[in-house]
């Protein structure tokens, strides 16, 4: 099926219709699209939730399983696995189709959730968390890619808006649920809750996810996969060095640390060399010649470094300064979730209506910058209404950015590389989150140790080690003026640390100004690849080559009337909207 098609009478039933490869064209009604969307939302929520749900339950979990000294592995194993498999799911979905990788991802995640809940030893829990990550990475990437396969870019905003809201919701609901399970039925339910949702998502996907599968004659980029795994592992492990080794700071005379740095840098360099020569590269470097892809990916990187760093420490501030319980601190973060939901969903529908999207990351990053600057004024005795306003502003900014840049990436690349480009954008955001959180943690804990040394006797002698024994309950039980001194120490360490995030978000704002607005495609990914036909209402239906189609998209991203041959293929480049 060529990119140029003629318009004749429609054949709604399309009996016997087939694509170029001889396989029947996909049959998807609007009802089925919504069913698939429901399964994707459930799956994405599972994956996003498990990045944060363990945090508040961590002290109880590691205490019961005797893993206090190495508790960082519970979170690091999950994040590391997700980061590693993101590019793999994206590439393999492009090569072989997304149905089976998606089902495998749901299955892995659900089984691992049950296993983690039944874990009797700390190493066993860490192993199951890694398996969870192997599934979770696929759920995030393939959900976004599948939406691009079945919904045209010009209509995709109203679907991707809610998907973007899920990230913010999960970031807040996760700690809240983790605390509630820990204080109520037990921490194991933080994992078991995934099982019924995962089974339901699997069944819905099995019966509704009617996506094509195909074989690829191209060689798998084994060398690229190897160096990506080593390089990504090195980055994540280096950023988690302190929590994994129970050391304070980075001892650059440590041969293990130096060896990991050298191996990481060498792997990154060799990965670039390999990708330049591979027949089917895991991460095609030509994508970075696409200005829209590069800018949107860099925005995701700096957003990950800035926003996830801030979110990681706000619940701790609330518990220490206000005496809020684990669950209560989660409730106090709800205004941020509301902000994310309103702007993510609202901007999604606005993009669908107007076809314009550049303004949203620009405004969103400006609002986010203002929100972070506002957070530098937090105090231990501040009004929670004022704090709620601060994080609402921050959430509103995030909601305008996250899924909009994914839409921009998907709309700017060849339909055959949607999965690869989507996974690359998410991969760099995850790496940014890991690096940013580690750097912010170092800044915060260094300042905190110095502050506590002036408040708690012996703190200076132990390098601030007394901080490790301070729980929210212990702080509230301290006599005055020590209690006020400790609360002020936390506040004085956290508030100024937000200033280090401001330049990052400002860089993202400047990048957004240079983001070109490519005309949103009127074709879903499968339509553009000749695997399905779009009916006039925008749903995918079975039909033959005589079914009506949307205008084709030329190599410059401009719309070409049906019947004109777009020279150069269907690859979309940076064609700004006039």
N, C-alpha and C positions, 0 to 999 in steps of 0.2 A: 504494500500500500504506500503510495507516494505521498509526499506532503501536500501536493496539489490534488484537489478532488473536485469533481463536478457535482452540481446540485441538481438532483432530479427528484422524482416522487419518493416519498418515504415508504419503507416497508416495516411497519411496527413489529410484526412478529418475527421477521427476519429468519425464517426457517432455513437452516443450512448455511447461514452466513459464516464466513471464516476470515481470519486474519491472514497475513502473508505466509505465515508458517503452516497454514492449513488447519489450525486449531479453531474451534468455535469462538466467536467473539463473546465477551463477558456480558452477562445479563445482570444489570443492577438497577432496580427501581429506586425512587426517592425514599421509600420506606426502608429498603435494605441499606441505603446509605446511612440513614439515621441509626439503624441497628448496629452497623459497623462502628459508627461514631461512638455509640454508647459503650461498646466493647473496648474501643481505643481509650476512651476517657477513664474507664475503670482500670485498665492496665497501666496507663501513665500515672494515675494517682497512686497505685500500689508502689511503683518504682520510686516516685518522688517522695512519698511518705517515709519510706524506709531509710532515706538519707538523714532524717531528723528525729524519727520517733524513738530511737535508741538513746539519744543524748540524755534525757531526763531520767531514764531508767538505769543508766549506766552504773551509778554507785551501787545500787542493789544487785544488779546482774553480776558485776565483777566481784563483789563481796561474797555472794553465794557460790560462785564458781571458782573462787580463789585466783583471780587474775588481775588484782589491783595494779600490780607493777607494770603490766603490759596492756592496760585497758584500751589504749589507743588503737590496737589492732582490730577491735570490734568495728570501728567506723572506717579505719583505713582499708581493711580487707574489702569492704563493700565498694568504697569509692575507687580503689585501685582496679577492681574487676570491671566496674562500669566504664572507666576511662579506657581500659584496654580493648574492650569488645565493641565500643561504639563504632569505630571506623570499620570493623569487620562486618557487623550487621548491615551497615550502610552499603558497603561494597557488595557483599554477597546477595543482598536484596536486589540490587541493580542487575547482577549477573544471572541469578537463578529465580527471581521472583520473591515476593515477601510473605506469602501465605505460610509456608512451612517454617521459615526462620521465626516468624511471629508466634506460631503455636509452640515451637521449641522454647522460646523465651518465656512464655507464660508458664509452660510446664516446669521449667527449671526453677523459676521464681517461686511457684506454689509449693513444689516439693521441698525446696530449701527452707521456705518459711516454716513448714511443719517440722523439718529437721532441727532448725534453730530453736524452736519452741521446746523440743524434747531433749536438747543438748544437756549432758550431765557433767561435762568438763569444759574448761575454757578453750583449749585447742579445738575441741569439737564445734563449739559455737563459732569460732573464727572461721573454720573451714566452711560451715554452712552459710555464713555471711558472705564469703567469697562466691559461693555458688549462687546465692541470691543476686549478687552483682552481675554475674554472667548472664542472668536472665533479665535483670533490671535495665541494663544498658540497651538491650534489644527492644524492650517495651517502649522506652523513651524515643529512640530513633525511628523505629519502624512505624510507630503511631503517627508521627509527623509525616513520614514519607508516604504512608498509605493514604492519608488525607490528600496529599498532593497528587496521588494516583487517580483518585476518584472524584475530586472536586476541582474545577477550574480556578486559577489563581484569583480571578476577579470576584469569585464567590467564596473564596477560602477564608476570608477574614472572620466571617461569622462562626466558622468552625474552630479556627485557630485561636480566636480570642478566649473562649472558655478553656482551651487547652493551656494557654499561657497563664490563665488565672489559677489553674491547678498547682503550678509551681509555688506560687505565693501562698495558696491555701495550705498545701502540704507543709511548707516551711513553718507555718504557725500551728496547724492542727497536730503535726507530728509531736512536738514537745508536750502539747496539751494531752494528747491521748497516751503518750508514754508515761506521763505523770499519773494520769487517772488509773491506768492499768496497774502501775506499780503500787499505788496506794490502795487499790481495790482488789480485783480478782487475781492479780499477780503479773509480774513482768512477762511471763511466757505468752500471755495473750497479745502482747505487742507484735508477736510473730504469727500467732495462730489466727488473728483477725484477717490475715491475708488469704488464708486457705479457702473459705467459702467464696470470697470475692474473686479469687483467682480461678476457681472451678467454674463459676458462672461466666467469667470473661472468656475462658477457654471454650466452653460450650457454645456461647454466642458466636465467637470467632470461627469455630469449626463449621457451623451451619450457614453463616452469613458472609464470611470473608472469601468471596468468590474472585480471587485474584489469579492471574496466569502464572504458571510455573514453566520454566524452560531451561534448556541446557546451554552452557556457554563453552565454546571450543577454545577459549583463551586460557592461558596458563595462570594458575593462582600465584600471586606475588608472595611466595614463601619467605624470601629474604626480607621483604618490606615488613611483613607481619612480625618476623623475629625482632628486627631492630626497633619496630614500634613498641612491642611489648617490653623490651629491655629499657628503652628510653623513657617510656611512660612510667614504668615501675620505678625507675630511678628518681624521676621528678616527684612522684607522690611520696615515696619513702623518704626522700631528702626533706620535703616540706613537713613530714610527720616525725622527723628524727628525734626530737625531744621526748615526745610521748611514747615512742616505740622503744627508746633506749633508756628511758628514765633519767636522762642526763639534763643538766641545766646549761642551755646554750650549745653552740657548736664548737667543739674542740678541734681546731684545724690541724692539730698534730696527730690526731687519731687516724691511723692508716686505713681503717675501715671506711671512715667518712671520706677521706681523700680518694680511696679506690672507687667508691660509689659515684662520686662527682666525675671522675675520669671516665668511668664506664658509661655514665649517662651522656656526657658530652660526645664521646666517641660514637655512641649508638645513634644520636640525633644526626651527626654529620654523615654517618654511613647510610642512614635512612634516606637522606636527601639524595645521596649519590645513587642509591639503588632505584629510587622512584624515577629518576631521570632516564633510566635505562630499561625499566620493566615494560613488558608487553602490555600488561593490564595493571598499572600501578594501584596500590591500595589507596593512596591519596594523590591523585594526579596534580602535579605542580602547575599545570596550565590553568587550573582553577584560579590561582593567585594572579593571573594576568587579567582576570575579570574584576574590574574595579568595584562593582557592587558586592561581589562575594568577599573580596578582601576587606573592604571597609566594614561590612556587616559582621564579619567574623572577628575583626579587631574590636568592634564595639562589644560583642559578646564576651571577649576575653577580659576587657577592662571592667565590664559590668560584673562578671563573675568575681574578679579580684576585689572589687569594692563592696558590692552589696552582700555577698555571702559572709564576708568578714564581719560586717556590722551586725548581721542577724545572729551570728554565732555567740555573741557576748551580751546581747541585750537581756535575755532571760536571767543570766547570772547577775547582772546589775539590779534587776527588779527584785530578785530573791534576797540579795545582800542588803540593798538599801531600804526596801519597804517591809522586809520580813515575809513577803508573799511565799506561799507554798509552791511546790513544783507545778501542780495543776493550775493554781491561781495565776502564776506568772505566764502560763500559756494563754489564759483568758485575757490577760492584759495586753497581749500581742494581737488580739483580734482586729483592732482598728487597721492594722497594716493589711490584713487579709481582705478587709472590706475595700480598702483603697485599690488593691490589686484587682479584685473582681470587677469593680465598677469601670475602671479604665481599660482593662484588657478586653472585656466583653463589649464595652461601648465603642472602643476604637476599632474592634473587629467588624462590627456592623457598619460603622462609618466608612471604613475602607471598602467594604462590599458595595456601599451605596455610591461613593464618589470615585472609586478607583485610584485614589491618592493615598500614599502611605508615608512619604518622607517626613512630613510634619510631626508625626507621632513620636519617633525616636528623638527628634530634635527637642521637642517640648518635654518629653519624658525625662531625658537626661538633664535638662535644665531644672526640672522640678526635683529630681533625685539629688542633684547637687545642693539645691536649697535645703532639702530635708536633712542631708548629712551635716551641712553647716549648722542647722538648727540644733541637731543632736549634740553639738559641741558645748551647748549651754546647759546640759542636764545636771541636776543636783540631787543629792540624796533625799532631800525633803520636798522635792517638787510635786506638784499636783499631778495625779494620774490622768486627769482630763487633758492637761497640757501635754503630757507624754503621749497620750493616745493621738492627739492632733499631730505631733511630730512624726510618729510612725505611719499615720494615715497618709501624710504627704509623701513620705518615702515610698510607700506601697503604690500610691497613685502614679508616681513616676515610673516605677518598675513595670507596672501593668501596661504602660504605653510602649515599652521597648521590646520586651523579651520575645514575644511571638511575631512582632512586626518584622524584626530583623531576619527571623527564620523564613517568613514569607518572601522577603526581598531576595534572600539567597535562592530559594527554590524557583522563583520567577525569573532569575537571571541566568540559569544554567540550562544546558541541554537536558531534555526530558529523560534521557537515558542515564543521567548522572544525578538525579534528584536525591536518591538515597545517600550517595557518596558525599554530596555537598551538604546535605542536612546533618549527616553524622560529623562532618568536619567542623561545622559551626558549633554544634553541641560539645564536641570534644574539646575545643579550645576554651569554651566557657567552663567546663569542668576543671581543666588544668588551671585556668585563672582562679577559680574558687579555691583550689587546693593551695596554690602558691600564695594567694592573697590572705587566706585565713591563717596560714603559717606565719607570714610576715606580721600581720596585725597582732597575732597572739604573742609573738616575741616582743613587740613594742609595748603591748599592754602589760604583760607579766613582768617585764623589766621595770617599768614605772611602778607597778604595784609592789614589787619586792622592795624597792627603794622607799616607797611611802610607808609600808608596814614596818620597816626597820625603825622608823621614827616613832611608831605607835606601840608596837609590841616589844617588850624587853627580850633581848636575845635575837631579834630579827636580823640585825646587822651581822651578827656572828655566824648565822646560818645561811646567809645569802637570801634572806627572806623566806626560808623554808617553813616558817610558821604558817605561811599562807595556805599550805597544802592541808592543814588541819582545820581550817576555818570553814564551817558549814553555815548556811543561813541561820539555822537554829542556834548555833553556837554564838554567832554574832549578836543575835537578838538577846541572848542571855548574858552578854558581857556587861559589866558595870560601867556607869558613866564616870569619866568622859571617854573611856577606852572605846565603848560602842560607837559613839559619834565619830571618834578618830578613825576607826576601821572603815566605817561607811564612807567617810570623806576620802579615805585612801583609795577605795575602789572607784569612787566617782572621779576623783582627781586623776586617776590612771586612765579611765575609760574615755571621759569627755575629750581631753586634748588629743587622744589617739585618733579620733575621727578626722582630725585635720589631715592626717596622712592619706586618707581615702579621697579627699576632695580633689587633689590633682588628677587622680586616676579617672574619676567620673568626668572631670572637665575635659580630659583627653578624649573620652568617648563622645562628649557633646561636640567638640570640634570636628571629630571624624564624621559625625552625623550630618554636619553642615555640608560635607562633600559627597554625601550619598546621593547618587543619581537615581532618579525615579524612573524605572523601566516600566513601560506600559504593561499592565497586568494581562496575562494571557487569558484567552477565552476557552482554552482547551485544557481538560484534565490530562494528567500525565499519561494515562493509558490510551487516551484518544490520540495524543500526539505521537505515541509509539505504534499506533495502528492495532491496538489490542482491544479497543472498544469503540463504540459510536455514541455520540452525545445527542440526545433528543432536544427538541426546541425548548423544553422546560428545564434543561440543565441536568436531568438525571441520565444515567447511562442505561441504555436498553440494547437488547439484541437487535441486530440489523445487518444489512448487507452493505456493499460498497455504494449502493444507490441511496443510502440514508443521508438526510441533510446533515451537514457538518458546519462547525464554526469556521470563521476565517482562519487561514494559516498564519503562522508567525515566521517571519524571515530571519536571516542571520543577524540582522541589526536590531531585532526585537520589535520591528514595526509590523503592524497588521497588514497582511496581503490579502486582497479580495479573493474569494474562492475562484479557482481557475487560473490564477497567476502562479507561475512556478517560482518558489523562493530559492534562488540560486544559493548554493552553499550549504544546503541542509537545514535542519530545524534547530540548530544550536542558537540559543538566545544570548545576546551580548548586551552591552550597556547602551541601550537606546533610550535616551531620556524622553519623558512625556513632553509633548509640545505645549 
